Amino acid sequence: MKQPAKEFTLLASVSEFARHFGFPPPTHPLLTVVDLSQHRNPPPTAGPAYRELYIIALKKNLKGQIQYGRGAYDFNAGVLAFYAPGQLCEATDSVDISEMSGWLLAFHPDLLHKYPLGKKIASYGFFSYQISEALHLSEREELVLDGLFGNIRYESGQGIDAFSQEVLVSQLEVLLSYANRYYHRQFLTRRPAEHDLLSRFEELLAAYFAHSNEQPLPTVQHFADALHVSPAYLSDMLRTLTGQNTQQHIHYGLIEKAKQLLLSTSLSINETAFQLGFEYPQYFTRLFKSKTGLTPAAFRLSAQ
């Protein structure tokens, strides 16, 4: 029997968000910071919610295991998670939050519209990560972020004046810069987990191009789904460990497979393109030339 679709609440403002989850009314119309140690028992009526807000949550003293990629880990230390507007969120009972502490920061995109951060925030890939790919913090990193959250909370509680928004946005930018630094640290220090992910990606990529039959062009989403991570996380991890993102790895595999076909078969350039999954041969020719400096025809001729 088909299950009925879940109803969800649209939270379009910071006030609606605070009211839905039982947080205190915000002291600023576009931003609120909540001390999570004071809110360990969410209201039972808080069902799934679709939020038009950015959320940054620093949670500490969680009990239980949190899924991270394909593995589960115990995290009593801090966990920093990011949510972009438009993400559906639903509470889970898999982790005990009875002793949770930390901070939750919610802000509306309108807060950033007049500032460069409004455009820059899209470049922070961690807002596209899944909750299983949260940032796991050291004790020293927790202390730094505690101070930043505290500063933002203090400023948001002051009376609004001509400088309020500028100060809040500048403090948010500092917070995001630290988060970016810590995420790249995580890719480097969590070597067993990340290098295992890298190895599995390389195996999947090699297996994909080992097939000689025509198949669609591989996508970043295809490999992210196969590895149970988000596309943004996979690309950031690969860029940190190898210097190239997922799409660049895919292009390298395509070009190597193209070279093999051009040198070992009598397929025409168009047939080679279709064999590789290109719908339009001219796109294959442009990509090949951009990566090798030669057209496919010129490459085949140069090898004779």
DRENTOR-887048 format. One record per atom (N, C-alpha, C): residue in one letter; x, y, z. Coordinates in steps of 0.1 Angstrom, whole numbers, padded with zeros to 4 digits, always signed. Layout:
// residues N
aXYZ
...
//
This chain:
// residues 304
m+0008-0012+0000
m+0000+0000+0000
m+0009+0012+0000
k+0005+0022-0008
k+0013+0034-0009
k+0012+0042+0004
q+0023+0046+0010
q+0023+0054+0022
q+0019+0068+0019
p+0011+0074+0028
p+0007+0088+0025
p+0019+0097+0027
a+0019+0108+0019
a+0031+0117+0019
a+0031+0125+0033
k+0043+0127+0038
k+0044+0134+0051
k+0041+0149+0049
e+0034+0154+0059
e+0031+0168+0058
e+0043+0175+0065
f+0047+0187+0060
f+0058+0194+0066
f+0054+0209+0067
t+0061+0215+0076
t+0058+0229+0079
t+0068+0238+0072
l+0064+0248+0065
l+0073+0258+0058
l+0077+0268+0069
l+0090+0270+0071
l+0095+0280+0080
l+0102+0290+0072
a+0096+0302+0069
a+0101+0312+0060
a+0108+0323+0068
s+0107+0323+0081
s+0114+0334+0089
s+0120+0328+0101
v+0129+0336+0107
v+0136+0332+0119
v+0126+0330+0130
s+0116+0339+0131
s+0106+0338+0141
s+0098+0325+0140
e+0094+0321+0128
e+0087+0309+0126
e+0096+0297+0130
f+0108+0297+0127
f+0117+0287+0130
f+0118+0285+0145
a+0120+0296+0152
a+0121+0296+0167
a+0109+0290+0173
r+0097+0295+0168
r+0085+0291+0174
r+0082+0276+0172
h+0086+0271+0160
h+0083+0257+0156
h+0091+0247+0165
f+0104+0251+0168
f+0112+0242+0176
f+0112+0246+0191
g+0104+0255+0195
g+0103+0258+0209
g+0115+0266+0215
f+0122+0274+0206
f+0133+0282+0210
f+0127+0296+0214
p+0135+0304+0222
p+0131+0317+0226
p+0129+0326+0214
p+0120+0336+0215
p+0118+0345+0204
p+0131+0352+0200
p+0134+0353+0187
p+0147+0360+0184
p+0148+0374+0187
t+0160+0379+0191
t+0162+0393+0194
t+0165+0401+0182
h+0168+0394+0170
h+0170+0401+0158
h+0161+0395+0147
p+0155+0403+0139
p+0145+0398+0129
p+0151+0388+0119
l+0164+0388+0116
l+0170+0380+0106
l+0180+0369+0111
l+0182+0369+0124
l+0192+0360+0130
l+0188+0356+0144
t+0191+0344+0148
t+0190+0340+0162
t+0201+0330+0165
v+0206+0330+0178
v+0216+0321+0183
v+0210+0314+0195
v+0209+0301+0196
v+0203+0294+0207
v+0213+0286+0214
d+0213+0286+0228
d+0221+0278+0236
d+0214+0264+0237
l+0220+0254+0231
l+0213+0241+0231
l+0213+0234+0244
s+0221+0238+0254
s+0220+0231+0267
s+0207+0235+0274
q+0200+0245+0269
q+0188+0249+0275
q+0176+0244+0267
h+0178+0236+0257
h+0168+0231+0248
h+0170+0216+0244
r+0171+0208+0254
r+0174+0193+0251
r+0161+0185+0249
n+0150+0191+0251
n+0137+0184+0249
n+0128+0191+0238
p+0130+0188+0226
p+0122+0195+0215
p+0108+0192+0217
p+0099+0202+0213
p+0085+0200+0214
p+0080+0188+0206
p+0071+0179+0212
p+0067+0167+0205
p+0059+0170+0192
t+0054+0182+0191
t+0047+0185+0179
t+0056+0190+0167
a+0069+0191+0169
a+0078+0196+0159
a+0080+0185+0149
g+0073+0185+0138
g+0074+0175+0128
g+0084+0180+0117
p+0085+0173+0106
p+0094+0177+0095
p+0091+0191+0090
a+0102+0198+0088
a+0101+0212+0084
a+0110+0216+0072
y+0104+0224+0063
y+0112+0229+0052
y+0115+0243+0055
r+0129+0246+0056
r+0133+0259+0061
r+0139+0268+0050
e+0135+0280+0050
e+0141+0289+0040
e+0152+0297+0047
l+0160+0290+0055
l+0171+0297+0063
l+0184+0289+0062
y+0195+0296+0066
y+0207+0289+0068
y+0208+0285+0083
i+0213+0273+0085
i+0214+0268+0099
i+0228+0263+0101
i+0234+0267+0112
i+0247+0262+0116
i+0245+0257+0131
a+0248+0244+0133
a+0246+0238+0146
a+0259+0232+0152
l+0263+0236+0163
l+0275+0230+0170
l+0269+0222+0182
k+0270+0209+0181
k+0264+0200+0191
k+0275+0193+0198
k+0274+0193+0211
k+0284+0186+0220
k+0277+0176+0229
n+0285+0166+0234
n+0280+0157+0244
n+0268+0149+0239
l+0269+0145+0226
l+0259+0136+0220
l+0263+0122+0225
k+0253+0114+0227
k+0255+0100+0231
k+0250+0091+0220
g+0258+0081+0216
g+0254+0072+0206
g+0263+0073+0194
q+0259+0067+0183
q+0267+0067+0171
q+0261+0075+0160
i+0270+0082+0153
i+0266+0090+0142
i+0271+0084+0129
q+0263+0082+0119
q+0268+0076+0106
q+0277+0086+0099
y+0288+0081+0095
y+0298+0089+0088
y+0302+0082+0075
g+0297+0085+0063
g+0300+0078+0051
g+0294+0064+0053
r+0302+0053+0052
r+0297+0040+0054
r+0299+0035+0068
g+0306+0042+0077
g+0309+0038+0090
g+0302+0045+0101
a+0301+0040+0113
a+0295+0046+0124
a+0306+0049+0135
y+0305+0061+0141
y+0315+0065+0150
y+0309+0071+0162
d+0315+0070+0174
d+0311+0076+0186
d+0316+0090+0186
f+0308+0100+0189
f+0312+0114+0189
f+0307+0121+0201
n+0315+0120+0212
n+0312+0128+0224
n+0317+0142+0223
a+0327+0144+0213
a+0332+0157+0211
a+0323+0165+0202
g+0326+0177+0198
g+0317+0186+0190
g+0315+0181+0176
v+0303+0183+0172
v+0299+0180+0158
v+0293+0193+0152
l+0298+0198+0141
l+0293+0210+0135
l+0286+0206+0122
a+0274+0210+0120
a+0266+0207+0109
a+0260+0219+0102
f+0258+0219+0089
f+0254+0230+0081
f+0242+0227+0073
y+0232+0236+0072
y+0220+0233+0063
y+0218+0246+0055
a+0215+0244+0043
a+0212+0255+0034
a+0197+0257+0033
p+0192+0269+0029
p+0178+0270+0027
p+0172+0260+0017
g+0160+0255+0020
g+0154+0245+0011
g+0156+0231+0015
q+0164+0228+0025
q+0166+0215+0030
q+0156+0211+0040
l+0150+0199+0038
l+0140+0193+0046
l+0147+0187+0058
c+0142+0190+0070
c+0148+0185+0083
c+0138+0178+0091
e+0142+0166+0096
e+0133+0159+0105
e+0141+0153+0116
a+0136+0154+0129
a+0143+0150+0140
a+0144+0134+0140
t+0155+0129+0147
t+0157+0115+0148
t+0160+0111+0162
d+0156+0099+0165
d+0158+0094+0179
d+0171+0085+0180
s+0179+0085+0170
s+0190+0076+0170
s+0201+0081+0179
v+0202+0093+0183
v+0212+0099+0192
v+0206+0105+0204
d+0212+0102+0216
d+0207+0107+0229
d+0212+0121+0230
i+0203+0131+0232
i+0206+0145+0233
i+0203+0150+0248
s+0201+0140+0257
s+0197+0145+0270
s+0208+0153+0277
e+0221+0152+0273
e+0231+0159+0279
e+0238+0169+0269
m+0231+0171+0258
m+0237+0179+0247
m+0239+0193+0252
s+0250+0199+0246
s+0252+0213+0248
s+0257+0219+0234
g+0260+0231+0234
g+0265+0237+0221
g+0256+0249+0217
w+0256+0252+0204
w+0249+0263+0199
w+0242+0260+0186
l+0231+0267+0183
l+0225+0267+0170
l+0223+0281+0165
l+0227+0283+0153
l+0226+0296+0147
l+0217+0295+0134
a+0207+0303+0134
a+0198+0304+0122
a+0198+0318+0117
f+0199+0320+0104
f+0198+0333+0098
f+0192+0333+0084
h+0185+0343+0081
h+0178+0344+0068
h+0187+0349+0057
p+0186+0344+0045
p+0195+0349+0034
p+0194+0364+0032
d+0183+0371+0036
d+0182+0385+0034
d+0193+0392+0042
l+0198+0386+0053
l+0208+0392+0061
l+0221+0395+0053
l+0223+0387+0042
l+0236+0388+0035
l+0235+0396+0022
h+0223+0399+0017
h+0220+0404+0004
h+0229+0416+0000
k+0232+0425+0009
k+0239+0437+0006
k+0254+0435+0006
y+0259+0423+0010
y+0273+0421+0013
y+0279+0410+0004
p+0292+0411+0001
p+0299+0400-0007
p+0296+0386-0002
l+0294+0385+0011
l+0292+0371+0016
l+0279+0365+0011
g+0270+0373+0006
g+0258+0368+0000
g+0260+0360-0012
k+0271+0363-0020
k+0275+0355-0031
k+0285+0345-0027
k+0294+0348-0018
k+0305+0339-0015
k+0300+0327-0008
i+0288+0328+0000
i+0284+0317+0008
i+0281+0304-0001
a+0277+0307-0014
a+0275+0295-0023
a+0287+0287-0026
s+0299+0293-0023
s+0311+0286-0026
s+0315+0276-0014
y+0308+0277-0003
y+0312+0269+0008
y+0304+0255+0006
g+0312+0245+0002
g+0305+0233-0002
g+0299+0226+0010
f+0303+0229+0022
f+0297+0221+0034
f+0283+0224+0036
f+0277+0235+0030
f+0263+0237+0031
f+0255+0227+0023
s+0262+0219+0014
s+0256+0209+0006
s+0259+0195+0011
y+0266+0194+0022
y+0269+0181+0027
y+0257+0175+0034
q+0257+0162+0035
q+0247+0155+0043
q+0250+0155+0058
i+0241+0153+0066
i+0243+0153+0080
i+0254+0142+0084
s+0254+0131+0077
s+0264+0121+0080
s+0279+0126+0077
e+0280+0138+0070
e+0293+0143+0067
e+0296+0156+0075
a+0290+0156+0087
a+0293+0167+0096
a+0307+0169+0100
l+0311+0181+0104
l+0325+0184+0108
l+0327+0180+0123
h+0337+0172+0125
h+0339+0167+0139
h+0351+0175+0144
l+0349+0181+0156
l+0358+0191+0161
l+0367+0186+0172
s+0379+0192+0173
s+0388+0189+0184
s+0384+0199+0195
e+0389+0196+0207
e+0385+0205+0219
e+0389+0219+0217
r+0401+0221+0211
r+0406+0235+0208
r+0397+0242+0198
e+0393+0234+0188
e+0384+0240+0178
e+0370+0244+0184
e+0365+0235+0193
e+0353+0238+0199
e+0354+0252+0207
l+0365+0254+0214
l+0366+0266+0221
l+0366+0278+0212
v+0373+0278+0201
v+0373+0289+0191
v+0359+0292+0187
l+0351+0281+0183
l+0338+0283+0178
l+0328+0288+0189
d+0330+0283+0201
d+0322+0288+0212
d+0323+0303+0213
g+0335+0308+0212
g+0337+0322+0213
g+0330+0330+0202
l+0331+0324+0190
l+0325+0331+0178
l+0309+0331+0179
f+0304+0319+0183
f+0289+0319+0185
f+0285+0329+0196
g+0293+0329+0207
g+0290+0338+0218
g+0290+0353+0213
n+0300+0356+0205
n+0300+0370+0200
n+0288+0374+0191
i+0284+0364+0183
i+0273+0367+0174
i+0260+0368+0182
r+0259+0359+0192
r+0247+0360+0201
r+0246+0373+0208
y+0258+0378+0213
y+0258+0391+0220
y+0254+0402+0211
e+0260+0402+0199
e+0257+0413+0190
e+0243+0413+0185
s+0237+0401+0183
s+0223+0400+0178
s+0213+0405+0189
g+0218+0405+0202
g+0209+0410+0213
g+0210+0425+0215
q+0219+0431+0208
q+0220+0446+0210
q+0210+0453+0202
g+0207+0465+0205
g+0197+0473+0197
g+0202+0475+0183
i+0193+0474+0173
i+0197+0476+0159
i+0201+0490+0156
d+0213+0492+0150
d+0217+0505+0146
d+0223+0504+0132
a+0229+0515+0128
a+0235+0515+0114
a+0246+0505+0112
f+0252+0500+0122
f+0263+0491+0121
f+0260+0476+0124
s+0248+0474+0129
s+0244+0461+0134
s+0246+0450+0124
q+0240+0452+0112
q+0240+0441+0102
q+0254+0439+0097
e+0262+0450+0095
e+0276+0448+0090
e+0284+0440+0100
v+0283+0443+0113
v+0290+0436+0123
v+0286+0421+0123
l+0273+0418+0123
l+0269+0404+0123
l+0274+0397+0111
v+0273+0403+0099
v+0278+0396+0087
v+0293+0394+0087
s+0301+0403+0093
s+0315+0401+0093
s+0318+0390+0103
q+0311+0389+0114
q+0313+0378+0123
q+0309+0364+0118
l+0298+0364+0110
l+0295+0352+0103
l+0305+0348+0093
e+0311+0357+0086
e+0322+0354+0077
e+0334+0348+0084
v+0337+0353+0095
v+0348+0347+0103
v+0345+0333+0107
l+0333+0331+0112
l+0328+0317+0116
l+0329+0307+0104
l+0325+0312+0092
l+0325+0303+0080
l+0340+0300+0076
s+0348+0310+0078
s+0362+0308+0074
s+0369+0298+0083
y+0366+0298+0096
y+0371+0288+0105
y+0366+0274+0101
a+0353+0274+0098
a+0347+0261+0094
a+0353+0255+0082
n+0356+0264+0072
n+0363+0259+0060
n+0377+0254+0063
r+0384+0260+0072
r+0397+0256+0076
r+0396+0242+0083
y+0386+0241+0092
y+0385+0228+0099
y+0380+0217+0091
y+0372+0219+0081
y+0368+0209+0071
y+0380+0203+0064
h+0389+0212+0059
h+0400+0208+0052
h+0410+0200+0061
r+0411+0204+0074
r+0418+0197+0083
r+0412+0183+0085
q+0399+0182+0085
q+0393+0168+0087
q+0396+0159+0075
f+0396+0164+0063
f+0400+0156+0052
f+0414+0150+0053
l+0423+0158+0059
l+0437+0154+0060
l+0439+0145+0072
t+0432+0147+0083
t+0435+0140+0096
t+0427+0127+0096
r+0415+0126+0089
r+0407+0114+0089
r+0412+0105+0078
r+0425+0103+0077
r+0431+0096+0066
r+0425+0082+0063
p+0424+0074+0073
p+0418+0060+0070
p+0405+0061+0063
a+0396+0069+0069
a+0382+0070+0063
a+0383+0076+0049
e+0390+0087+0048
e+0390+0094+0035
e+0398+0087+0024
h+0409+0081+0028
h+0417+0074+0018
h+0410+0061+0013
d+0402+0055+0022
d+0393+0044+0018
d+0383+0049+0008
l+0377+0060+0011
l+0367+0066+0001
l+0374+0069-0012
l+0386+0075-0012
l+0394+0077-0024
l+0396+0065-0032
s+0400+0054-0025
s+0403+0041-0032
s+0391+0036-0038
r+0380+0036-0031
r+0367+0031-0037
r+0363+0039-0049
f+0364+0052-0048
f+0361+0061-0060
f+0369+0057-0072
e+0382+0055-0070
e+0391+0052-0081
e+0387+0038-0087
e+0383+0029-0078
e+0379+0016-0083
e+0366+0017-0091
l+0357+0025-0086
l+0344+0027-0094
l+0347+0034-0107
l+0356+0043-0107
l+0359+0051-0119
l+0365+0041-0130
a+0375+0033-0125
a+0381+0024-0134
a+0372+0014-0140
a+0363+0009-0131
a+0353-0001-0135
a+0343+0005-0145
y+0340+0017-0144
y+0330+0024-0153
y+0336+0024-0167
f+0349+0028-0168
f+0355+0029-0181
f+0360+0016-0187
a+0360+0006-0178
a+0364-0007-0183
a+0354-0014-0193
h+0342-0009-0192
h+0331-0015-0201
h+0333-0009-0214
s+0332-0017-0224
s+0333-0013-0238
s+0320-0009-0244
n+0309-0013-0238
n+0295-0009-0244
n+0292+0005-0242
e+0284+0010-0250
e+0279+0024-0249
e+0272+0026-0236
q+0274+0036-0229
q+0267+0039-0217
q+0267+0055-0215
p+0257+0060-0207
p+0257+0074-0205
p+0270+0080-0199
l+0272+0093-0202
l+0284+0099-0196
l+0283+0098-0180
p+0294+0095-0174
p+0293+0094-0159
p+0292+0108-0153
t+0284+0108-0142
t+0282+0121-0136
t+0288+0121-0121
v+0290+0132-0116
v+0294+0133-0102
v+0284+0127-0093
q+0271+0129-0096
q+0260+0124-0088
q+0261+0108-0088
h+0264+0102-0099
h+0264+0088-0100
h+0274+0082-0090
f+0286+0088-0089
f+0297+0083-0080
f+0294+0086-0066
a+0288+0098-0063
a+0284+0102-0050
a+0274+0092-0044
d+0264+0089-0052
d+0254+0079-0048
d+0260+0066-0045
a+0269+0061-0054
a+0275+0048-0052
a+0283+0048-0039
l+0289+0059-0035
l+0298+0060-0023
l+0290+0064-0011
h+0277+0067-0012
h+0269+0072-0001
h+0273+0085+0006
v+0278+0094-0003
v+0281+0107+0002
v+0275+0117-0007
s+0275+0130-0004
s+0269+0140-0012
s+0280+0144-0023
p+0275+0149-0034
p+0284+0153-0045
p+0294+0164-0040
a+0290+0174-0032
a+0299+0184-0027
a+0310+0178-0018
y+0306+0169-0009
y+0316+0163+0000
y+0326+0155-0008
l+0322+0147-0018
l+0331+0139-0026
l+0341+0148-0033
s+0336+0159-0039
s+0345+0168-0047
s+0355+0175-0037
d+0350+0180-0026
d+0359+0186-0017
d+0370+0177-0011
m+0366+0164-0008
m+0375+0154-0003
m+0386+0151-0014
l+0381+0149-0026
l+0391+0146-0037
l+0400+0158-0040
r+0395+0170-0040
r+0403+0182-0042
r+0414+0183-0031
t+0410+0180-0019
t+0420+0181-0008
t+0431+0171-0009
l+0427+0158-0012
l+0437+0147-0013
l+0444+0146-0026
t+0438+0151-0037
t+0445+0149-0050
t+0447+0161-0058
g+0441+0172-0054
g+0442+0185-0061
g+0432+0186-0072
q+0423+0176-0074
q+0413+0177-0085
q+0400+0173-0079
n+0389+0179-0084
n+0376+0176-0079
n+0370+0164-0087
t+0358+0160-0084
t+0352+0148-0090
t+0351+0149-0105
q+0346+0161-0110
q+0345+0162-0125
q+0358+0162-0132
q+0368+0167-0126
q+0382+0166-0132
q+0387+0152-0133
h+0384+0144-0123
h+0387+0129-0123
h+0380+0122-0134
i+0367+0126-0135
i+0359+0119-0146
i+0364+0123-0160
h+0367+0136-0162
h+0372+0140-0175
h+0385+0133-0178
y+0394+0131-0168
y+0406+0124-0170
y+0403+0109-0175
g+0394+0103-0168
g+0390+0089-0172
g+0385+0089-0186
l+0376+0099-0190
l+0371+0099-0203
l+0382+0101-0214
i+0391+0110-0211
i+0402+0112-0221
i+0410+0100-0223
e+0414+0093-0212
e+0422+0081-0213
e+0415+0070-0220
k+0401+0069-0218
k+0394+0059-0225
k+0393+0063-0240
a+0391+0076-0243
a+0390+0081-0257
a+0403+0078-0264
k+0415+0080-0257
k+0428+0077-0264
k+0429+0062-0267
q+0424+0054-0258
q+0425+0039-0261
q+0416+0036-0273
l+0404+0041-0274
l+0396+0038-0285
l+0401+0044-0298
l+0407+0056-0298
l+0412+0062-0310
l+0424+0054-0315
l+0432+0048-0306
l+0444+0041-0311
l+0442+0027-0313
s+0432+0021-0308
s+0431+0006-0309
s+0419+0001-0317
t+0410+0011-0322
t+0399+0007-0330
t+0398+0015-0342
s+0390+0011-0351
s+0388+0019-0364
s+0375+0027-0363
l+0370+0029-0351
l+0358+0038-0350
l+0360+0052-0355
s+0350+0058-0361
s+0352+0072-0365
s+0351+0081-0352
i+0354+0093-0354
i+0354+0103-0343
i+0340+0103-0337
n+0330+0104-0346
n+0316+0104-0341
n+0312+0092-0333
e+0316+0080-0339
e+0314+0067-0332
e+0321+0066-0319
t+0333+0071-0318
t+0340+0072-0306
t+0333+0080-0295
a+0328+0091-0300
a+0320+0100-0290
a+0308+0093-0285
f+0300+0087-0294
f+0288+0079-0290
f+0292+0068-0280
q+0303+0061-0283
q+0308+0050-0275
q+0310+0054-0261
l+0315+0067-0260
l+0319+0072-0246
l+0307+0078-0239
g+0296+0079-0246
g+0284+0084-0240
g+0280+0099-0243
f+0288+0105-0252
f+0285+0119-0256
f+0273+0119-0266
e+0263+0127-0263
e+0252+0128-0272
e+0256+0137-0285
y+0265+0146-0283
y+0269+0155-0294
y+0284+0153-0296
p+0289+0148-0307
p+0303+0146-0310
p+0311+0159-0308
q+0305+0170-0312
q+0313+0182-0311
q+0317+0186-0297
y+0309+0182-0287
y+0313+0184-0273
y+0325+0175-0269
f+0325+0163-0274
f+0336+0154-0272
f+0349+0160-0278
t+0348+0165-0290
t+0360+0171-0296
t+0365+0183-0288
r+0356+0192-0284
r+0360+0203-0276
r+0367+0199-0263
l+0361+0189-0256
l+0367+0185-0243
l+0380+0178-0246
f+0381+0170-0256
f+0394+0163-0259
f+0405+0173-0262
k+0402+0183-0270
k+0412+0193-0274
k+0416+0202-0262
s+0406+0205-0253
s+0409+0213-0241
s+0418+0206-0232
k+0418+0193-0231
k+0426+0185-0222
k+0439+0180-0228
t+0440+0179-0241
t+0452+0173-0247
t+0459+0183-0257
g+0452+0194-0261
g+0458+0203-0270
g+0456+0199-0285
l+0450+0187-0287
l+0448+0182-0301
l+0434+0178-0302
t+0429+0179-0314
t+0416+0173-0317
t+0417+0158-0317
p+0406+0150-0316
p+0407+0135-0317
p+0414+0131-0330
a+0410+0137-0341
a+0415+0133-0354
a+0430+0135-0354
a+0435+0147-0349
a+0449+0150-0349
a+0457+0141-0340
f+0451+0137-0328
f+0457+0128-0319
f+0459+0115-0326
r+0449+0110-0333
r+0450+0097-0339
r+0461+0097-0350
l+0461+0108-0357
l+0471+0110-0368
l+0485+0111-0363
s+0487+0117-0351
s+0500+0119-0345
s+0506+0106-0341
a+0498+0096-0338
a+0503+0083-0332
a+0506+0074-0343
q+0503+0077-0356
q+0506+0068-0367
q+0521+0069-0371
//
